[in-house]
């Protein structure tokens, strides 16, 4: 385990545990690696949704000159 990894503990339903354990054996890898791959797949799926959000094309286009931008962003974006 590398320094950048964190140990976690979770509870799984018995059926999920058995299925993951079986999959790990089939792939000749560890149970932990199967769980990491599943988590990475979920994260990738959610990153794609973020990348498809229309607001993301505007990220980095504006320079924050106001200290309250994170709170009053709508006022600055939509003021006439």
Backbone as a chain_set.jsonl record, in Angstrom:
{"seq": "XXXXXXXXXXXXXXXXXXXXXXXXXXXXXXXXXXXXXXXXXXXXXXXXXXXXXXXXXXXXXXXXXXXXXXXXXXXXXXXX", "coords": {"N": [[0.859, -1.182, 0.0], [0.594, 2.174, -0.888], [1.819, 5.393, 0.275], [-0.034, 7.337, -0.301], [-2.482, 6.153, -0.211], [-5.535, 5.354, 1.498], [-6.797, 3.546, 4.22], [-9.902, 1.946, 4.405], [-13.031, 0.976, 5.795], [-15.854, -0.97, 5.156], [-19.245, -2.083, 5.028], [-20.782, -4.698, 3.322], [-23.588, -6.091, 1.615], [-24.142, -9.589, 1.848], [-24.484, -10.949, -0.625], [-23.36, -9.157, -2.511], [-20.723, -9.111, -1.587], [-19.924, -11.795, -1.999], [-20.197, -11.958, -4.783], [-18.313, -10.066, -5.667], [-15.976, -11.168, -4.62], [-15.893, -13.549, -6.069], [-15.604, -12.509, -8.669], [-13.094, -11.328, -8.434], [-11.488, -13.586, -8.143], [-11.908, -14.777, -10.653], [-10.692, -12.898, -12.32], [-8.139, -13.04, -11.478], [-7.088, -11.311, -9.513], [-6.972, -9.027, -6.725], [-9.485, -8.723, -4.164], [-9.674, -6.135, -3.18], [-8.67, -4.683, -5.352], [-10.673, -5.047, -7.245], [-12.756, -3.658, -6.019], [-11.625, -1.082, -5.988], [-11.501, -0.606, -8.768], [-14.223, -0.587, -9.386], [-15.05, 1.668, -7.969], [-13.533, 3.632, -9.271], [-14.71, 3.499, -11.792], [-17.27, 4.516, -11.215], [-16.556, 7.11, -10.436], [-15.461, 8.08, -12.843], [-17.741, 8.033, -14.459], [-19.269, 10.035, -13.222], [-17.589, 12.222, -13.612], [-17.813, 12.557, -16.349], [-20.438, 13.47, -16.558], [-20.128, 15.963, -15.351], [-18.384, 17.152, -17.158], [-20.091, 17.443, -19.287], [-21.797, 19.399, -18.519], [-23.207, 22.492, -19.293], [-22.208, 24.837, -18.099], [-19.538, 24.433, -17.638], [-18.0, 25.176, -19.809], [-17.567, 27.823, -19.403], [-15.868, 28.081, -17.318], [-13.052, 29.545, -15.892], [-13.084, 31.722, -17.533], [-13.721, 34.101, -16.371], [-12.543, 36.687, -14.294], [-12.072, 36.972, -10.902], [-12.928, 39.728, -9.196], [-14.238, 40.588, -7.108], [-14.685, 40.056, -3.639], [-16.782, 38.608, -2.662], [-17.666, 36.807, -4.527], [-18.18, 34.046, -4.611], [-20.476, 33.812, -3.14], [-22.326, 35.692, -4.117], [-22.539, 35.199, -6.862], [-24.586, 34.953, -8.827], [-25.678, 37.52, -8.912], [-23.594, 38.953, -10.115], [-23.296, 37.616, -12.557], [-25.773, 37.882, -13.824], [-26.619, 40.512, -13.704], [-28.021, 43.505, -15.027]], "CA": [[0.0, 0.0, 0.0], [1.421, 3.376, -0.965], [1.58, 6.42, 1.281], [-1.184, 8.148, -0.683], [-3.719, 5.392, -0.069], [-6.182, 5.354, 2.815], [-7.508, 2.336, 4.584], [-11.318, 2.17, 4.694], [-13.8, -0.203, 6.192], [-17.242, -0.83, 4.781], [-20.077, -3.268, 5.14], [-21.467, -5.038, 2.084], [-24.515, -7.22, 1.7], [-23.466, -10.864, 1.594], [-24.513, -11.27, -2.053], [-22.36, -8.319, -3.17], [-19.41, -9.573, -1.166], [-19.63, -13.052, -2.689], [-20.038, -11.679, -6.21], [-17.032, -9.389, -5.856], [-14.922, -12.14, -4.335], [-15.883, -14.453, -7.227], [-15.049, -11.754, -9.783], [-11.655, -11.181, -8.183], [-10.854, -14.878, -8.463], [-11.955, -14.951, -12.111], [-9.75, -11.965, -12.945], [-6.827, -13.273, -10.867], [-6.679, -10.073, -8.857], [-7.431, -8.969, -5.339], [-10.801, -8.173, -3.863], [-9.496, -4.687, -3.059], [-8.508, -4.111, -6.69], [-12.003, -5.037, -7.863], [-13.489, -2.55, -5.399], [-11.029, 0.167, -6.501], [-11.925, -0.445, -10.161], [-15.639, -0.211, -9.367], [-15.112, 3.06, -7.511], [-13.009, 4.467, -10.35], [-15.746, 3.55, -12.823], [-18.287, 5.454, -10.745], [-15.991, 8.458, -10.501], [-15.372, 8.44, -14.262], [-19.106, 8.294, -14.92], [-19.677, 11.328, -12.698], [-16.774, 13.238, -14.269], [-18.396, 12.791, -17.665], [-21.602, 14.332, -16.38], [-19.636, 17.31, -15.084], [-17.834, 17.663, -18.411], [-21.186, 17.745, -20.202], [-22.559, 20.517, -17.979], [-22.926, 23.673, -20.118], [-21.484, 25.89, -17.373], [-18.1, 24.158, -17.593], [-17.283, 25.89, -20.87], [-17.316, 29.18, -18.924], [-14.895, 28.062, -16.232], [-11.786, 30.178, -16.199], [-13.253, 32.888, -18.412], [-13.963, 35.297, -15.592], [-11.576, 36.995, -13.258], [-12.776, 37.382, -9.679], [-12.459, 40.999, -8.648], [-15.047, 40.815, -5.912], [-14.377, 39.052, -2.617], [-17.984, 37.836, -2.342], [-18.087, 36.179, -5.766], [-18.719, 32.704, -4.396], [-21.801, 33.933, -2.532], [-23.211, 36.529, -4.934], [-22.2, 35.008, -8.265], [-25.737, 35.226, -9.694], [-25.787, 38.974, -9.071], [-22.581, 39.414, -11.056], [-23.512, 37.009, -13.861], [-27.045, 38.216, -14.455], [-27.037, 41.896, -13.551], [-28.257, 44.157, -16.32]], "C": [[0.895, 1.232, 0.0], [1.0, 4.383, 0.098], [0.314, 7.213, 0.978], [-2.514, 7.408, -0.567], [-4.229, 5.456, 1.36], [-6.886, 4.028, 3.032], [-8.941, 2.707, 4.919], [-11.96, 0.851, 5.09], [-15.236, 0.04, 5.791], [-17.949, -2.163, 4.933], [-20.819, -3.466, 3.835], [-22.502, -6.112, 2.354], [-23.783, -8.495, 1.276], [-23.402, -11.194, 0.107], [-23.482, -10.435, -2.822], [-20.953, -8.797, -2.842], [-19.014, -10.839, -1.929], [-19.397, -12.83, -4.185], [-18.698, -11.01, -6.501], [-15.858, -10.337, -5.625], [-14.767, -13.105, -5.511], [-15.248, -13.767, -8.443], [-13.534, -11.582, -9.641], [-10.916, -12.475, -8.518], [-10.805, -15.093, -9.968], [-10.904, -14.098, -12.812], [-8.326, -12.121, -12.408], [-6.261, -11.982, -10.273], [-7.248, -10.073, -7.439], [-8.85, -8.403, -5.243], [-10.718, -6.642, -3.821], [-9.372, -4.029, -4.43], [-9.848, -4.047, -7.416], [-12.82, -3.875, -7.317], [-12.945, -1.212, -5.903], [-11.467, 0.44, -7.942], [-13.393, -0.02, -10.238], [-15.804, 1.253, -8.96], [-14.619, 3.994, -8.609], [-14.012, 4.591, -11.493], [-16.854, 4.523, -12.462], [-17.793, 6.889, -10.834], [-15.885, 8.944, -11.944], [-16.748, 8.809, -14.82], [-19.567, 9.676, -14.462], [-18.843, 12.461, -13.288], [-17.34, 13.567, -15.64], [-19.617, 13.688, -17.56], [-21.15, 15.768, -16.155], [-19.101, 17.924, -16.378], [-18.925, 18.044, -19.401], [-22.049, 18.906, -19.712], [-22.209, 21.778, -18.769], [-22.124, 24.755, -19.403], [-19.972, 25.671, -17.424], [-17.333, 24.87, -18.706], [-16.948, 27.322, -20.469], [-16.278, 29.233, -17.805], [-13.578, 28.675, -16.695], [-11.894, 31.4, -17.086], [-13.373, 34.195, -17.642], [-12.888, 35.463, -14.535], [-12.339, 37.525, -12.053], [-12.161, 38.654, -9.136], [-13.199, 41.335, -7.358], [-14.756, 39.707, -4.904], [-15.579, 38.181, -2.271], [-18.516, 37.072, -3.557], [-18.713, 34.804, -5.541], [-20.126, 32.74, -3.805], [-22.773, 34.633, -3.476], [-22.956, 36.387, -6.431], [-23.365, 35.298, -9.205], [-25.901, 36.721, -9.937], [-24.82, 39.481, -10.127], [-22.811, 38.855, -12.464], [-24.736, 37.577, -14.575], [-27.469, 39.679, -14.295], [-27.107, 42.578, -14.911], [-27.153, 45.143, -16.646]], "O": [[1.837, 1.326, 0.787], [-0.044, 4.237, 0.735], [-0.341, 7.709, 1.895], [-3.568, 7.997, -0.806], [-3.456, 5.595, 2.307], [-7.493, 3.471, 2.118], [-9.178, 3.677, 5.639], [-11.48, -0.231, 4.753], [-15.787, 1.112, 6.043], [-17.325, -3.224, 4.962], [-21.414, -2.531, 3.299], [-22.31, -6.954, 3.231], [-22.896, -8.449, 0.425], [-22.374, -11.669, -0.375], [-22.799, -10.965, -3.699], [-20.095, -8.875, -3.721], [-17.899, -10.938, -2.442], [-18.507, -13.441, -4.778], [-18.028, -11.352, -7.475], [-14.867, -10.303, -6.355], [-13.649, -13.439, -5.903], [-14.452, -14.375, -9.158], [-12.794, -11.682, -10.619], [-9.838, -12.444, -9.112], [-9.789, -15.537, -10.503], [-10.297, -14.535, -13.79], [-7.415, -11.413, -12.838], [-5.108, -11.621, -10.509], [-7.921, -11.017, -7.026], [-9.326, -7.702, -6.136], [-11.58, -5.947, -4.359], [-9.906, -2.941, -4.649], [-10.119, -3.08, -8.128], [-13.501, -3.183, -8.074], [-13.72, -0.307, -6.213], [-11.77, 1.58, -8.296], [-13.757, 0.814, -11.067], [-16.605, 1.982, -9.545], [-15.226, 5.038, -8.851], [-14.151, 5.658, -12.091], [-17.325, 5.273, -13.317], [-18.528, 7.78, -11.259], [-16.19, 10.102, -12.23], [-16.888, 9.781, -15.562], [-20.189, 10.408, -15.232], [-19.356, 13.569, -13.447], [-17.347, 14.728, -16.049], [-19.807, 14.575, -18.391], [-21.736, 16.694, -16.716], [-19.348, 19.098, -16.655], [-18.701, 18.888, -20.268], [-22.945, 19.349, -20.43], [-21.03, 22.104, -18.906], [-21.42, 25.522, -20.06], [-19.206, 26.622, -17.271], [-16.141, 25.138, -18.559], [-16.132, 27.97, -21.124], [-15.861, 30.316, -17.394], [-13.067, 28.348, -17.766], [-10.887, 32.051, -17.364], [-13.151, 35.272, -18.197], [-12.395, 34.491, -13.963], [-13.162, 38.432, -12.183], [-11.02, 38.661, -8.674], [-12.823, 42.249, -6.624], [-14.599, 38.547, -5.284], [-15.42, 37.127, -1.654], [-19.698, 36.729, -3.602], [-19.676, 34.444, -6.218], [-20.885, 31.784, -3.961], [-23.919, 34.206, -3.615], [-23.136, 37.343, -7.185], [-23.149, 35.844, -10.288], [-26.226, 37.139, -11.049], [-25.172, 40.336, -10.939], [-22.551, 39.541, -13.453], [-24.729, 37.732, -15.796], [-28.568, 40.047, -14.71], [-26.344, 42.259, -15.823], [-27.187, 45.784, -17.697]]}, "num_chains": 1, "name": "protein.A"}
